[in-house]
Amino acid sequence: MEHKVTFILAMVLMLVLSALVEGQTETCDVQAKARKNCGFSGITRKECEDRGCCFNNKVRGVPWCFHKQVVEAAEEEEEDCPF
């Protein structure tokens, strides 16, 4: 009986978490001052991207390897369906 309860609670938790994440996307379009460091001094583009992070070395004094930013996905316009 306990296994069934644990399983049901796990399923409910997964459904809640998936609903929270739905409609979100990640982007590397992060303002320089808002970057959160994901690497170390001297990290290469490949090393950074292998970590799943973004690399942009165009701005001095900020992290070049940084975490992606989570943003709300643009809502798609629903097309009128004749059916």
C-alpha positions as CSV (number, residue, x, y, z in Angstrom):
1,M,0.0,0.0,0.0
2,E,2.8,2.4,0.9
3,H,4.4,1.9,-2.6
4,K,1.1,2.9,-4.3
5,V,1.0,6.1,-2.2
6,T,4.6,6.9,-2.9
7,F,4.1,6.3,-6.6
8,I,1.0,8.5,-6.7
9,L,2.7,11.3,-4.8
10,A,5.7,11.1,-7.2
11,M,3.4,11.3,-10.2
12,V,1.6,14.4,-8.8
13,L,4.9,16.1,-8.1
14,M,6.1,15.4,-11.6
15,L,2.9,16.8,-13.1
16,V,3.1,20.0,-10.9
17,L,6.7,20.6,-11.9
18,S,6.1,20.0,-15.6
19,A,3.3,22.5,-15.4
20,L,5.6,25.1,-13.8
21,V,8.3,24.6,-16.5
22,E,5.9,24.5,-19.4
23,G,6.0,27.8,-21.3
24,Q,9.6,28.6,-20.3
25,T,12.7,28.6,-22.5
26,E,16.4,29.4,-22.0
27,T,18.3,32.1,-23.8
28,C,21.9,33.3,-24.1
29,D,20.6,36.9,-24.6
30,V,21.6,38.0,-21.1
31,Q,22.5,41.6,-20.3
32,A,26.2,41.8,-19.5
33,K,25.7,43.0,-15.9
34,A,23.1,40.2,-15.2
35,R,25.4,37.4,-16.2
36,K,26.0,34.6,-13.6
37,N,29.4,33.0,-13.9
38,C,29.5,29.5,-15.2
39,G,33.2,29.0,-15.8
40,F,36.7,30.0,-14.7
41,S,39.3,32.5,-15.9
42,G,40.7,31.3,-19.3
43,I,37.8,28.9,-20.1
44,T,37.4,28.3,-23.9
45,R,34.2,28.5,-25.8
46,K,34.1,24.8,-26.2
47,E,34.7,24.1,-22.5
48,C,31.9,26.6,-21.7
49,E,29.4,25.2,-24.1
50,D,30.2,21.6,-23.0
51,R,29.0,22.7,-19.6
52,G,25.7,23.8,-21.2
53,C,26.5,27.5,-20.7
54,C,26.7,30.5,-23.0
55,F,30.0,32.2,-24.2
56,N,30.4,35.8,-25.2
57,N,33.8,37.5,-24.9
58,K,32.8,40.9,-26.4
59,V,32.3,42.7,-23.1
60,R,35.3,43.2,-20.7
61,G,34.9,43.0,-17.0
62,V,32.0,40.5,-16.9
63,P,31.8,36.7,-17.1
64,W,32.4,35.4,-20.6
65,C,31.0,32.0,-19.7
66,F,27.6,32.4,-18.1
67,H,24.4,30.6,-17.3
68,K,21.5,30.8,-19.7
69,Q,18.5,32.9,-18.6
70,V,15.1,31.4,-18.2
71,V,12.4,33.4,-19.8
72,E,8.7,32.9,-20.5
73,A,8.1,31.5,-24.0
74,A,6.1,33.7,-26.3
75,E,2.5,32.4,-26.4
76,E,1.7,31.0,-29.8
77,E,-1.3,32.4,-31.5
78,E,-3.9,29.8,-32.1
79,E,-5.0,29.5,-35.7
80,D,-8.7,29.2,-36.4
81,C,-9.5,25.6,-37.2
82,P,-12.6,25.0,-39.4
83,F,-13.2,21.7,-37.7
